[in-house]
């Protein structure tokens, strides 16, 4: 497979199991754990089920999340359902029908719509903008009526209750207040009724109880003012509407701030051009990208974005892929090179054939992968959801208890004090801040990582990456370039270098190893014809064997030669010399006698040393694990700045090394790019797959580095740590807010200081708590 396009393979595996399992049986005959693992992975990929995304309308707080998730999980065919309160969406895996899912959401008291295309975000943003304006209007109407009513009361402008004029005036105020509450708070009351019908409680319940009881109590005061104690004769109409004003204003600000968390998705979608120039019947015409067909030829001119994935068939140019990989340098493209949707052509012009269109393009798959990661829930989020599910009922119990405690033990008017404190408890409690604390930070962080060329595939990986104590690095293709070249040839007397290289290339033609590619390239450069060989066999961790002209030929490391009692001569000493230089020397033996040495060098990547230094600064232990010989491995490790080396590790034992480190108490990340890294990637707490590597490795990774830069690993760890700190700040703020505000609202400070919290201030505090959480999460956008 052409490795120019890591994007598509990072999110969608195309190879069938027979290719991988066939390779495993041919090349690694004794590698049963790896073969089993490959069969498992490819079997899962052979019938992929596209997750269904729903836009959920009507969710007001974290308590709604569990209600919607329970409703979706009750539908037959659903394997898992995850609801994201931050962007009001649900991701469902399984084979359930979308209509049944929508019906389940409707039955739970909410509304749902299927999100099918990349344009859904634009439609969702339009809906959010409409909601923002509607909330501002509702807040404005409530404030326009409530503020003059409150100021007039403080200035003693209104007639007193109990007088004929007072009864007429306050009765009129009660009617107007009811109308304002219907307009500005009707959505809260409707939500509360729906929750009650479902035998549930959410934020709507608290607001409806608080403001509704204020109106009812005030109306009773008007009608029965003659029978109430004078100190209890107070109407709270202004409190009800101003509370609604503050809550609507806070919801509007939260909506606007929450919209910024989708900036990464918006930018990715913005990379997709609307039209493309297609060659049809010898003419170039501009068509919408929806009308581009597979196999069609497209023209890309300087400065234009590439519309779909494809292969260059004519021309040459440099393409800026930084918007997808974070790599600043443009990539040269010529005939046979792969191009991907969303990247920017710079100077030249070229023709390419469309190989992937629509939702199959790399860009579309990356966007979908980011969306799924943003919707996923780490362990900390699932814990918060469980707490939020019981939050509202607990607050209602506290409010009722507060009322009766004041009624029994409070000073006169005990009824008035009990009512005000109970209302304040209901209004000040904020399950929204609790529910937003985790998902809003994950959304921003995953999106920011995608912009930097780091594809985080689930929330648990994001949480675990910040706790890593040890990083295990594969050598070839991870620490080194992964593009080895033949650096030296040595032969015994009677053999030429050309003959040595020709025979070596002939038996390596059947191998999948990266070093085999280097030898074949060297033979091709010298225009050497490959010879037919028989009985090819790959020997895991050692080399290969074959037969040529009835002679047994071995090519591989010293262990292979010794296990076959090959006559070595002085070649072991020569091997040591090359290994000390960081090269990989291998021997060719014919009929039990070494006839030559081939040394292959694979230089370390230009940024590997910096990346490893960054990891060590972060306090992370770094090891390199390789199947190479000890001397070569230590030479490469020393050059890269790594002190711990595990050399001559067989492919199936890489996962064993990871397990041993975990048994020592380490939280381990594995970074690799090869098929033989897949079990270790799966065993690790977090698997980092290099995007230029094999598909099986990429599919096994929890985090995909879209290009080969190892510097993205410490970047991902730093991002995870900052995100976890941000989540903890949000959660701590939400818990402290509710832990302090609810007791204060209940009157905790009154016995000692004579302080009671005004219900209107409680409403403002509740509204701003959510805004504070969203604003704090948005700071991650600037990392």
Secondary structure by P-SEA (a helix, b strand, c coil): ccccccccccccccccaaaaaaaaaaccccaaaaaaaaaaaaaaacbbbbbbbbbccccccaaaaaaaaaaaaacccccbbbbbccccbbbbcccccaaaaaaaaaaacbbbbbbcccaaaaaaaaaaaaaaaaaaaaaaaaaaccaaaaaaaaaccccccccaaaaaaaaaaaaaaaaaaaaacaaaaaaaaaaaaaccccaaaaaaaaaaaaaaaaaaaaaccccccccccccaaaaaaaaaaaaaaaaaaaaaaaaaaaaaaaaaaaacccbbbbbcccbbbbbccccccccbbbbbcccccccccccccbbbbbbbccccccccbbbbbccccccccccccccccbbbbbcccccccaaaaaaaaaaaaaacccaaaaaaaaaaaaaaaaaaaaaaaaaaaaacccccaaaaaaaaaaaaaaaaccccccccccaaaaaaaaaaaaaacbbbccaaaaaaaaaccbbbbbccccccccccccccccccccccaaaaaaaaaaaacccccaaaaaaaaaaaaabbbbbbbcccccccccccccccccbbbbbccaaaaaaacccccaaaaaaaaaaaacbbbbbbbccccccbbbbbbbbcccaaaaaaaaaaaabbbbbbbccccaaaaaaaaaaaccccccccccccaaaaaaaaaaaaccbbbbbbccccaaaaaaaccbbbbcccccaaaaaaccccccccccaaaaaaaaaaaaaaaaaaaaaaaaaaaaacaaaaaaccccccccbbbbaaaaaaaaaaaaaaaaaaaaccccc
